[in-house]
């Protein structure tokens, strides 16, 4: 009892400290930039497998997770690749569309807004994006859309570099970075209902990002999160490895829920996934637009040929029509036939 009281008081002291983008866990000597979790419904026993990305981590950085029952902790086989597999198996359906752009491809950098991604690689545990832009505003929009947070005052400086023809390298810890992510751990604890602890997120100084996978008997939903995927485990494509299949064997239905910008002040209660109205499978769609530049040489040639063919066809039809009209008005009976 005395030991538990010490732990409890220590936890209260820790929870009183400010932190960054924590949600399920609270970091110390580090910042959580994103977290992924698989919540498994086992009836009276629940499992939480969690992985967090850390930034500005000191050598002794740590994360504390609150759970509703006395826990046991282990690192199961297959956990290291679990979330990369789940992200692939629940990926959005890609819908390709063409978008007409009045201009030449050289008029912009190939991406809407004028920012061009030259390449993106994972190097030594870092996610490295190489960018070029002639428009500082477009560059800022790309960085923000790809979750690269920038300090105040960065805009004018980036705009100046852009106008001088500079390129840019944006670096952050990769999702699977050995020095940037805590290896996934499985926390097993007794609980009578699914619950994902979120109240610590109210301490964050920036919006909270969460990817939550829920393995249960049925499709579930959380009002604050967007459903990205829902379907039977047996329908996952590609099929999981034997080790990952063992982690997904306790319940038949997988739901993926996520949010990128949860306002900390709204995180006053834990997330409690509730059964959805039905088990209809769902996969989010992602529209990928390919710009077609109307003033490019090949496009202009194609449009010219199409216009010539259309004009020729109209001329042929008009010629045939007026010839019939002239013949109909002719006094020669043979031509009126």
NUPA-834299 format. One record per residue (C-alpha): y, z, x; residue in three letters. Coordinates in Angstrom, 1 decimal. Last residue first. Layout:
BEGIN
<drense Y="Y" Z="Z" X="X" aa="ALA"/>
...
REM end
This chain:
BEGIN
<drense Y="12.4" Z="-105.7" X="-34.5" aa="UNK"/>
<drense Y="16.1" Z="-106.3" X="-34.5" aa="UNK"/>
<drense Y="16.0" Z="-108.5" X="-31.4" aa="UNK"/>
<drense Y="13.7" Z="-111.0" X="-33.1" aa="UNK"/>
<drense Y="15.9" Z="-111.1" X="-36.2" aa="UNK"/>
<drense Y="18.9" Z="-112.3" X="-34.1" aa="UNK"/>
<drense Y="22.0" Z="-111.1" X="-35.9" aa="UNK"/>
<drense Y="22.2" Z="-108.2" X="-33.3" aa="UNK"/>
<drense Y="23.2" Z="-104.7" X="-34.6" aa="UNK"/>
<drense Y="19.7" Z="-103.2" X="-34.1" aa="UNK"/>
<drense Y="19.5" Z="-104.8" X="-30.6" aa="UNK"/>
<drense Y="22.8" Z="-103.1" X="-29.6" aa="UNK"/>
<drense Y="21.5" Z="-99.7" X="-30.9" aa="UNK"/>
<drense Y="18.2" Z="-100.1" X="-29.1" aa="UNK"/>
<drense Y="20.0" Z="-101.0" X="-25.9" aa="UNK"/>
<drense Y="22.2" Z="-97.9" X="-26.4" aa="UNK"/>
<drense Y="19.2" Z="-95.6" X="-26.5" aa="UNK"/>
<drense Y="17.3" Z="-97.2" X="-23.6" aa="UNK"/>
<drense Y="20.4" Z="-97.0" X="-21.4" aa="UNK"/>
<drense Y="21.0" Z="-93.4" X="-22.5" aa="UNK"/>
<drense Y="17.5" Z="-92.4" X="-21.7" aa="UNK"/>
<drense Y="17.6" Z="-94.1" X="-18.3" aa="UNK"/>
<drense Y="21.0" Z="-92.6" X="-17.5" aa="UNK"/>
<drense Y="19.8" Z="-89.1" X="-18.5" aa="UNK"/>
<drense Y="16.8" Z="-89.5" X="-16.2" aa="UNK"/>
<drense Y="18.9" Z="-90.7" X="-13.4" aa="UNK"/>
<drense Y="21.3" Z="-87.8" X="-13.9" aa="UNK"/>
<drense Y="18.4" Z="-85.3" X="-13.9" aa="UNK"/>
<drense Y="16.9" Z="-86.9" X="-10.8" aa="UNK"/>
<drense Y="20.2" Z="-86.9" X="-9.0" aa="UNK"/>
<drense Y="20.9" Z="-83.3" X="-10.0" aa="UNK"/>
<drense Y="17.5" Z="-82.2" X="-8.7" aa="UNK"/>
<drense Y="18.0" Z="-84.1" X="-5.5" aa="UNK"/>
<drense Y="21.5" Z="-82.5" X="-5.1" aa="UNK"/>
<drense Y="20.2" Z="-79.0" X="-5.9" aa="UNK"/>
<drense Y="17.4" Z="-79.4" X="-3.4" aa="UNK"/>
<drense Y="19.8" Z="-80.6" X="-0.7" aa="UNK"/>
<drense Y="22.2" Z="-77.8" X="-1.5" aa="UNK"/>
<drense Y="19.3" Z="-75.3" X="-1.2" aa="UNK"/>
<drense Y="18.2" Z="-76.7" X="2.1" aa="UNK"/>
<drense Y="21.8" Z="-76.7" X="3.5" aa="UNK"/>
<drense Y="22.7" Z="-73.2" X="2.3" aa="UNK"/>
<drense Y="25.5" Z="-73.1" X="-0.2" aa="UNK"/>
<drense Y="23.5" Z="-71.7" X="-3.1" aa="UNK"/>
<drense Y="22.2" Z="-68.8" X="-1.1" aa="UNK"/>
<drense Y="18.9" Z="-67.6" X="-2.6" aa="UNK"/>
<drense Y="18.6" Z="-63.8" X="-2.2" aa="UNK"/>
<drense Y="15.2" Z="-62.2" X="-2.5" aa="UNK"/>
<drense Y="15.2" Z="-59.2" X="-4.8" aa="UNK"/>
<drense Y="12.5" Z="-56.6" X="-4.7" aa="UNK"/>
<drense Y="12.0" Z="-54.8" X="-8.0" aa="UNK"/>
<drense Y="10.0" Z="-51.6" X="-7.7" aa="UNK"/>
<drense Y="7.7" Z="-50.7" X="-10.6" aa="UNK"/>
<drense Y="6.3" Z="-47.2" X="-11.4" aa="UNK"/>
<drense Y="2.7" Z="-46.8" X="-12.1" aa="UNK"/>
<drense Y="1.3" Z="-45.3" X="-15.4" aa="UNK"/>
<drense Y="-2.0" Z="-44.5" X="-16.9" aa="UNK"/>
<drense Y="-1.9" Z="-43.3" X="-20.5" aa="UNK"/>
<drense Y="-3.3" Z="-39.8" X="-20.6" aa="UNK"/>
<drense Y="-1.4" Z="-38.6" X="-23.7" aa="UNK"/>
<drense Y="1.5" Z="-36.5" X="-24.8" aa="UNK"/>
<drense Y="1.9" Z="-35.0" X="-21.3" aa="UNK"/>
<drense Y="0.3" Z="-31.6" X="-20.4" aa="UNK"/>
<drense Y="2.9" Z="-29.2" X="-18.9" aa="UNK"/>
<drense Y="3.8" Z="-28.7" X="-15.2" aa="UNK"/>
<drense Y="5.5" Z="-25.4" X="-14.6" aa="UNK"/>
<drense Y="8.4" Z="-25.8" X="-12.1" aa="UNK"/>
<drense Y="9.9" Z="-22.5" X="-11.1" aa="UNK"/>
<drense Y="13.2" Z="-21.4" X="-12.5" aa="UNK"/>
<drense Y="16.9" Z="-21.3" X="-11.4" aa="UNK"/>
<drense Y="16.9" Z="-24.7" X="-9.6" aa="UNK"/>
<drense Y="19.9" Z="-26.2" X="-11.4" aa="UNK"/>
<drense Y="22.4" Z="-24.8" X="-8.9" aa="UNK"/>
<drense Y="20.5" Z="-26.5" X="-6.0" aa="UNK"/>
<drense Y="21.1" Z="-30.0" X="-7.5" aa="UNK"/>
<drense Y="17.9" Z="-32.0" X="-7.2" aa="UNK"/>
<drense Y="18.6" Z="-35.2" X="-5.3" aa="UNK"/>
<drense Y="15.4" Z="-37.1" X="-4.4" aa="UNK"/>
<drense Y="13.1" Z="-36.2" X="-7.2" aa="UNK"/>
<drense Y="9.3" Z="-36.7" X="-7.6" aa="UNK"/>
<drense Y="6.3" Z="-36.5" X="-9.8" aa="UNK"/>
<drense Y="2.8" Z="-38.0" X="-9.0" aa="UNK"/>
<drense Y="0.1" Z="-37.3" X="-11.5" aa="UNK"/>
<drense Y="-3.7" Z="-37.3" X="-10.7" aa="UNK"/>
<drense Y="-6.5" Z="-36.8" X="-13.2" aa="UNK"/>
<drense Y="-10.2" Z="-35.8" X="-12.6" aa="UNK"/>
<drense Y="-10.0" Z="-32.2" X="-11.3" aa="UNK"/>
<drense Y="-11.7" Z="-30.4" X="-8.4" aa="UNK"/>
<drense Y="-12.8" Z="-33.4" X="-6.4" aa="UNK"/>
<drense Y="-9.5" Z="-34.4" X="-4.9" aa="UNK"/>
<drense Y="-9.9" Z="-32.5" X="-1.6" aa="UNK"/>
<drense Y="-13.5" Z="-33.8" X="-1.3" aa="UNK"/>
<drense Y="-12.2" Z="-37.3" X="-1.8" aa="UNK"/>
<drense Y="-9.8" Z="-36.8" X="1.1" aa="UNK"/>
<drense Y="-12.7" Z="-36.0" X="3.4" aa="UNK"/>
<drense Y="-14.9" Z="-38.8" X="2.1" aa="UNK"/>
<drense Y="-12.1" Z="-41.3" X="2.6" aa="UNK"/>
<drense Y="-10.1" Z="-42.2" X="-0.5" aa="UNK"/>
<drense Y="-10.5" Z="-45.5" X="-2.5" aa="UNK"/>
<drense Y="-7.6" Z="-47.9" X="-2.0" aa="UNK"/>
<drense Y="-6.7" Z="-47.9" X="-4.8" aa="UNK"/>
<drense Y="-7.0" Z="-44.8" X="-7.0" aa="UNK"/>
<drense Y="-8.9" Z="-45.5" X="-10.2" aa="UNK"/>
<drense Y="-11.5" Z="-42.8" X="-9.8" aa="UNK"/>
<drense Y="-8.7" Z="-40.2" X="-9.5" aa="UNK"/>
<drense Y="-7.7" Z="-41.0" X="-13.0" aa="UNK"/>
<drense Y="-4.1" Z="-42.2" X="-13.5" aa="UNK"/>
<drense Y="-0.5" Z="-41.2" X="-13.4" aa="UNK"/>
<drense Y="2.2" Z="-42.5" X="-11.0" aa="UNK"/>
<drense Y="5.9" Z="-42.1" X="-10.4" aa="UNK"/>
<drense Y="6.8" Z="-39.6" X="-13.1" aa="UNK"/>
<drense Y="10.4" Z="-38.4" X="-12.6" aa="UNK"/>
<drense Y="11.1" Z="-34.7" X="-12.1" aa="UNK"/>
<drense Y="13.3" Z="-32.2" X="-13.9" aa="UNK"/>
<drense Y="11.3" Z="-32.3" X="-17.1" aa="UNK"/>
<drense Y="8.0" Z="-31.7" X="-15.4" aa="UNK"/>
<drense Y="5.0" Z="-33.8" X="-16.7" aa="UNK"/>
<drense Y="1.3" Z="-33.7" X="-16.7" aa="UNK"/>
<drense Y="-1.6" Z="-36.2" X="-17.1" aa="UNK"/>
<drense Y="-4.9" Z="-34.4" X="-17.8" aa="UNK"/>
<drense Y="-7.7" Z="-32.3" X="-16.3" aa="UNK"/>
<drense Y="-5.6" Z="-31.5" X="-13.2" aa="UNK"/>
<drense Y="-4.4" Z="-32.8" X="-9.8" aa="UNK"/>
<drense Y="-0.7" Z="-32.6" X="-9.5" aa="UNK"/>
<drense Y="1.2" Z="-34.4" X="-6.8" aa="UNK"/>
<drense Y="4.8" Z="-33.2" X="-6.1" aa="UNK"/>
<drense Y="7.2" Z="-35.2" X="-3.9" aa="UNK"/>
<drense Y="10.4" Z="-33.1" X="-3.6" aa="UNK"/>
<drense Y="14.0" Z="-33.7" X="-2.3" aa="UNK"/>
<drense Y="16.6" Z="-30.9" X="-2.7" aa="UNK"/>
<drense Y="20.3" Z="-31.6" X="-2.7" aa="UNK"/>
<drense Y="22.3" Z="-29.7" X="0.0" aa="UNK"/>
<drense Y="23.3" Z="-26.2" X="0.8" aa="UNK"/>
<drense Y="20.0" Z="-24.8" X="-0.5" aa="UNK"/>
<drense Y="19.8" Z="-21.3" X="-1.9" aa="UNK"/>
<drense Y="18.9" Z="-22.6" X="-5.4" aa="UNK"/>
<drense Y="15.8" Z="-24.2" X="-3.9" aa="UNK"/>
<drense Y="14.3" Z="-20.8" X="-3.5" aa="UNK"/>
<drense Y="13.7" Z="-20.9" X="-7.2" aa="UNK"/>
<drense Y="11.3" Z="-23.8" X="-6.9" aa="UNK"/>
<drense Y="7.8" Z="-22.3" X="-6.9" aa="UNK"/>
<drense Y="5.3" Z="-24.8" X="-8.4" aa="UNK"/>
<drense Y="3.3" Z="-23.4" X="-11.2" aa="UNK"/>
<drense Y="0.1" Z="-24.4" X="-12.8" aa="UNK"/>
<drense Y="-1.4" Z="-21.8" X="-15.0" aa="UNK"/>
<drense Y="-3.8" Z="-18.8" X="-14.9" aa="UNK"/>
<drense Y="-3.2" Z="-17.9" X="-11.3" aa="UNK"/>
<drense Y="-5.5" Z="-16.8" X="-8.4" aa="UNK"/>
<drense Y="-4.5" Z="-18.1" X="-5.0" aa="UNK"/>
<drense Y="-5.5" Z="-20.9" X="-2.6" aa="UNK"/>
<drense Y="-3.0" Z="-22.1" X="0.0" aa="UNK"/>
<drense Y="-4.0" Z="-25.3" X="1.8" aa="UNK"/>
<drense Y="-2.0" Z="-26.1" X="4.9" aa="UNK"/>
<drense Y="-0.5" Z="-29.5" X="5.9" aa="UNK"/>
<drense Y="0.7" Z="-29.7" X="9.5" aa="UNK"/>
<drense Y="4.3" Z="-28.6" X="9.7" aa="UNK"/>
<drense Y="6.4" Z="-31.7" X="10.3" aa="UNK"/>
<drense Y="8.8" Z="-32.5" X="13.1" aa="UNK"/>
<drense Y="6.9" Z="-32.0" X="16.3" aa="UNK"/>
<drense Y="3.8" Z="-33.9" X="15.1" aa="UNK"/>
<drense Y="5.9" Z="-36.5" X="13.3" aa="UNK"/>
<drense Y="4.1" Z="-37.6" X="10.2" aa="UNK"/>
<drense Y="7.1" Z="-38.0" X="7.9" aa="UNK"/>
<drense Y="9.3" Z="-39.2" X="10.8" aa="UNK"/>
<drense Y="12.0" Z="-37.1" X="12.3" aa="UNK"/>
<drense Y="15.4" Z="-38.9" X="12.2" aa="UNK"/>
<drense Y="17.1" Z="-41.6" X="14.1" aa="UNK"/>
<drense Y="19.7" Z="-44.2" X="13.1" aa="UNK"/>
<drense Y="20.5" Z="-46.9" X="15.7" aa="UNK"/>
<drense Y="23.6" Z="-49.0" X="15.1" aa="UNK"/>
<drense Y="25.1" Z="-52.3" X="16.1" aa="UNK"/>
<drense Y="28.7" Z="-52.9" X="17.3" aa="UNK"/>
<drense Y="30.7" Z="-56.0" X="16.2" aa="UNK"/>
<drense Y="34.2" Z="-54.4" X="16.6" aa="UNK"/>
<drense Y="34.7" Z="-54.3" X="12.9" aa="UNK"/>
<drense Y="31.5" Z="-52.4" X="12.5" aa="UNK"/>
<drense Y="32.5" Z="-49.8" X="15.2" aa="UNK"/>
<drense Y="35.8" Z="-49.2" X="13.3" aa="UNK"/>
<drense Y="33.9" Z="-48.8" X="10.0" aa="UNK"/>
<drense Y="31.5" Z="-46.4" X="11.6" aa="UNK"/>
<drense Y="34.4" Z="-44.3" X="12.8" aa="UNK"/>
<drense Y="36.2" Z="-44.4" X="9.4" aa="UNK"/>
<drense Y="33.1" Z="-43.4" X="7.5" aa="UNK"/>
<drense Y="31.9" Z="-40.5" X="9.8" aa="UNK"/>
<drense Y="34.7" Z="-38.2" X="8.6" aa="UNK"/>
<drense Y="32.4" Z="-35.8" X="6.8" aa="UNK"/>
<drense Y="28.9" Z="-35.6" X="8.3" aa="UNK"/>
<drense Y="26.2" Z="-38.1" X="7.4" aa="UNK"/>
<drense Y="22.9" Z="-37.6" X="5.6" aa="UNK"/>
<drense Y="20.4" Z="-40.4" X="6.2" aa="UNK"/>
<drense Y="18.5" Z="-40.5" X="2.9" aa="UNK"/>
<drense Y="17.8" Z="-44.2" X="2.8" aa="UNK"/>
<drense Y="20.4" Z="-44.9" X="0.1" aa="UNK"/>
<drense Y="22.9" Z="-42.8" X="2.1" aa="UNK"/>
<drense Y="22.3" Z="-44.9" X="5.2" aa="UNK"/>
<drense Y="22.5" Z="-48.2" X="3.3" aa="UNK"/>
<drense Y="25.7" Z="-47.2" X="1.5" aa="UNK"/>
<drense Y="27.3" Z="-46.1" X="4.8" aa="UNK"/>
<drense Y="26.5" Z="-49.4" X="6.3" aa="UNK"/>
<drense Y="28.0" Z="-51.3" X="3.3" aa="UNK"/>
<drense Y="31.2" Z="-49.3" X="3.7" aa="UNK"/>
<drense Y="31.3" Z="-50.1" X="7.4" aa="UNK"/>
<drense Y="31.1" Z="-53.9" X="6.8" aa="UNK"/>
<drense Y="30.2" Z="-56.2" X="9.6" aa="UNK"/>
<drense Y="26.8" Z="-54.5" X="9.8" aa="UNK"/>
<drense Y="23.8" Z="-54.4" X="12.2" aa="UNK"/>
<drense Y="21.0" Z="-51.8" X="12.0" aa="UNK"/>
<drense Y="18.1" Z="-50.4" X="14.0" aa="UNK"/>
<drense Y="16.2" Z="-47.7" X="12.1" aa="UNK"/>
<drense Y="14.1" Z="-45.2" X="14.2" aa="UNK"/>
<drense Y="11.8" Z="-42.8" X="12.4" aa="UNK"/>
<drense Y="10.8" Z="-40.4" X="15.2" aa="UNK"/>
<drense Y="7.4" Z="-39.0" X="16.2" aa="UNK"/>
<drense Y="7.3" Z="-40.8" X="19.6" aa="UNK"/>
<drense Y="8.5" Z="-44.0" X="18.1" aa="UNK"/>
<drense Y="8.1" Z="-44.8" X="14.4" aa="UNK"/>
<drense Y="9.7" Z="-48.2" X="13.8" aa="UNK"/>
<drense Y="12.3" Z="-49.9" X="11.8" aa="UNK"/>
<drense Y="13.9" Z="-53.3" X="12.5" aa="UNK"/>
<drense Y="17.1" Z="-55.4" X="12.3" aa="UNK"/>
<drense Y="18.1" Z="-53.9" X="8.9" aa="UNK"/>
<drense Y="21.1" Z="-55.8" X="7.8" aa="UNK"/>
<drense Y="24.2" Z="-54.2" X="6.1" aa="UNK"/>
<drense Y="26.4" Z="-56.7" X="4.2" aa="UNK"/>
<drense Y="26.3" Z="-55.2" X="0.7" aa="UNK"/>
<drense Y="23.0" Z="-56.9" X="-0.5" aa="UNK"/>
<drense Y="20.8" Z="-57.4" X="2.5" aa="UNK"/>
<drense Y="20.6" Z="-60.7" X="4.4" aa="UNK"/>
<drense Y="23.4" Z="-59.9" X="6.9" aa="UNK"/>
<drense Y="26.1" Z="-61.7" X="5.0" aa="UNK"/>
<drense Y="27.9" Z="-65.1" X="5.2" aa="UNK"/>
<drense Y="25.2" Z="-66.5" X="7.4" aa="UNK"/>
<drense Y="22.9" Z="-66.9" X="4.3" aa="UNK"/>
<drense Y="25.6" Z="-69.2" X="2.8" aa="UNK"/>
<drense Y="27.5" Z="-68.5" X="-0.3" aa="UNK"/>
<drense Y="27.2" Z="-68.1" X="-4.1" aa="UNK"/>
<drense Y="24.1" Z="-65.9" X="-4.3" aa="UNK"/>
<drense Y="21.2" Z="-66.6" X="-6.7" aa="UNK"/>
<drense Y="18.7" Z="-63.7" X="-7.0" aa="UNK"/>
<drense Y="15.0" Z="-64.3" X="-6.7" aa="UNK"/>
<drense Y="12.6" Z="-61.7" X="-8.1" aa="UNK"/>
<drense Y="9.5" Z="-60.0" X="-6.7" aa="UNK"/>
<drense Y="8.0" Z="-57.1" X="-8.7" aa="UNK"/>
<drense Y="6.2" Z="-54.6" X="-6.4" aa="UNK"/>
<drense Y="4.1" Z="-52.0" X="-8.2" aa="UNK"/>
<drense Y="5.1" Z="-48.6" X="-6.9" aa="UNK"/>
<drense Y="2.9" Z="-46.7" X="-4.5" aa="UNK"/>
<drense Y="0.4" Z="-44.2" X="-5.9" aa="UNK"/>
<drense Y="-2.5" Z="-45.1" X="-3.4" aa="UNK"/>
<drense Y="-0.1" Z="-45.5" X="-0.5" aa="UNK"/>
<drense Y="1.7" Z="-42.2" X="-1.1" aa="UNK"/>
<drense Y="-1.5" Z="-40.4" X="-1.7" aa="UNK"/>
<drense Y="-3.0" Z="-41.7" X="1.6" aa="UNK"/>
<drense Y="0.1" Z="-40.7" X="3.6" aa="UNK"/>
<drense Y="-0.1" Z="-37.3" X="1.9" aa="UNK"/>
<drense Y="-3.8" Z="-36.6" X="2.7" aa="UNK"/>
<drense Y="-3.8" Z="-37.8" X="6.3" aa="UNK"/>
<drense Y="-3.6" Z="-34.4" X="8.0" aa="UNK"/>
<drense Y="-5.3" Z="-32.7" X="5.1" aa="UNK"/>
<drense Y="-8.6" Z="-34.6" X="5.7" aa="UNK"/>
<drense Y="-10.6" Z="-31.5" X="6.7" aa="UNK"/>
<drense Y="-9.1" Z="-28.3" X="5.3" aa="UNK"/>
<drense Y="-6.5" Z="-26.1" X="7.0" aa="UNK"/>
<drense Y="-6.9" Z="-22.6" X="5.6" aa="UNK"/>
<drense Y="-5.0" Z="-20.0" X="3.7" aa="UNK"/>
<drense Y="-6.1" Z="-17.2" X="1.3" aa="UNK"/>
<drense Y="-3.6" Z="-16.0" X="-1.2" aa="UNK"/>
<drense Y="-2.9" Z="-12.9" X="-3.4" aa="UNK"/>
<drense Y="-1.3" Z="-14.3" X="-6.5" aa="UNK"/>
<drense Y="1.9" Z="-16.0" X="-7.7" aa="UNK"/>
<drense Y="2.8" Z="-17.9" X="-4.5" aa="UNK"/>
<drense Y="5.9" Z="-17.7" X="-2.3" aa="UNK"/>
<drense Y="5.9" Z="-20.0" X="0.8" aa="UNK"/>
<drense Y="7.5" Z="-19.0" X="4.1" aa="UNK"/>
<drense Y="8.4" Z="-21.6" X="6.7" aa="UNK"/>
<drense Y="8.7" Z="-21.0" X="10.4" aa="UNK"/>
<drense Y="10.6" Z="-22.1" X="13.5" aa="UNK"/>
<drense Y="9.5" Z="-20.5" X="16.8" aa="UNK"/>
<drense Y="10.3" Z="-23.4" X="19.1" aa="UNK"/>
<drense Y="13.6" Z="-24.0" X="17.2" aa="UNK"/>
<drense Y="13.6" Z="-26.8" X="14.5" aa="UNK"/>
<drense Y="16.8" Z="-28.8" X="14.0" aa="UNK"/>
<drense Y="14.9" Z="-30.9" X="11.4" aa="UNK"/>
<drense Y="11.6" Z="-30.1" X="9.7" aa="UNK"/>
<drense Y="9.5" Z="-32.2" X="7.4" aa="UNK"/>
<drense Y="7.3" Z="-30.1" X="5.0" aa="UNK"/>
<drense Y="3.6" Z="-30.4" X="4.1" aa="UNK"/>
<drense Y="1.9" Z="-28.4" X="1.3" aa="UNK"/>
<drense Y="-1.6" Z="-28.0" X="-0.2" aa="UNK"/>
<drense Y="-1.4" Z="-25.6" X="-3.1" aa="UNK"/>
<drense Y="-4.6" Z="-24.5" X="-4.8" aa="UNK"/>
<drense Y="-5.0" Z="-22.7" X="-8.1" aa="UNK"/>
<drense Y="-7.7" Z="-20.3" X="-9.3" aa="UNK"/>
<drense Y="-8.1" Z="-19.3" X="-12.9" aa="UNK"/>
<drense Y="-8.5" Z="-22.9" X="-14.1" aa="UNK"/>
<drense Y="-8.8" Z="-24.9" X="-10.9" aa="UNK"/>
<drense Y="-5.5" Z="-26.8" X="-11.2" aa="UNK"/>
<drense Y="-4.6" Z="-28.4" X="-7.9" aa="UNK"/>
<drense Y="-1.0" Z="-28.7" X="-6.7" aa="UNK"/>
<drense Y="-0.5" Z="-31.3" X="-4.0" aa="UNK"/>
<drense Y="2.7" Z="-30.9" X="-2.1" aa="UNK"/>
<drense Y="5.3" Z="-32.9" X="-0.2" aa="UNK"/>
<drense Y="8.5" Z="-31.6" X="1.3" aa="UNK"/>
<drense Y="11.7" Z="-33.1" X="2.5" aa="UNK"/>
<drense Y="14.5" Z="-32.4" X="4.9" aa="UNK"/>
<drense Y="13.5" Z="-28.8" X="5.6" aa="UNK"/>
<drense Y="15.9" Z="-27.3" X="8.1" aa="UNK"/>
<drense Y="14.9" Z="-25.0" X="11.0" aa="UNK"/>
<drense Y="15.3" Z="-21.6" X="12.6" aa="UNK"/>
<drense Y="13.8" Z="-20.2" X="9.5" aa="UNK"/>
<drense Y="12.6" Z="-22.3" X="6.6" aa="UNK"/>
<drense Y="12.0" Z="-21.3" X="2.9" aa="UNK"/>
<drense Y="9.1" Z="-22.9" X="1.1" aa="UNK"/>
<drense Y="8.7" Z="-24.5" X="-2.4" aa="UNK"/>
<drense Y="12.3" Z="-25.7" X="-2.4" aa="UNK"/>
<drense Y="14.1" Z="-25.7" X="0.9" aa="UNK"/>
<drense Y="16.9" Z="-28.1" X="1.6" aa="UNK"/>
<drense Y="19.0" Z="-25.8" X="3.8" aa="UNK"/>
<drense Y="18.9" Z="-22.1" X="4.2" aa="UNK"/>
<drense Y="20.9" Z="-19.0" X="3.4" aa="UNK"/>
<drense Y="19.3" Z="-15.5" X="4.0" aa="UNK"/>
<drense Y="18.5" Z="-13.2" X="1.1" aa="UNK"/>
<drense Y="15.0" Z="-14.6" X="1.0" aa="UNK"/>
<drense Y="14.4" Z="-13.1" X="4.5" aa="UNK"/>
<drense Y="15.5" Z="-9.6" X="3.5" aa="UNK"/>
<drense Y="13.4" Z="-9.7" X="0.4" aa="UNK"/>
<drense Y="10.4" Z="-10.9" X="2.3" aa="UNK"/>
<drense Y="10.8" Z="-8.0" X="4.8" aa="UNK"/>
<drense Y="10.8" Z="-5.6" X="1.9" aa="UNK"/>
<drense Y="7.7" Z="-7.0" X="0.4" aa="UNK"/>
<drense Y="5.8" Z="-7.1" X="3.8" aa="UNK"/>
<drense Y="6.7" Z="-3.4" X="4.4" aa="UNK"/>
<drense Y="5.6" Z="-2.5" X="0.9" aa="UNK"/>
<drense Y="2.3" Z="-4.4" X="1.4" aa="UNK"/>
<drense Y="1.6" Z="-2.4" X="4.6" aa="UNK"/>
<drense Y="2.4" Z="0.9" X="2.8" aa="UNK"/>
<drense Y="0.0" Z="0.0" X="0.0" aa="UNK"/>
REM end
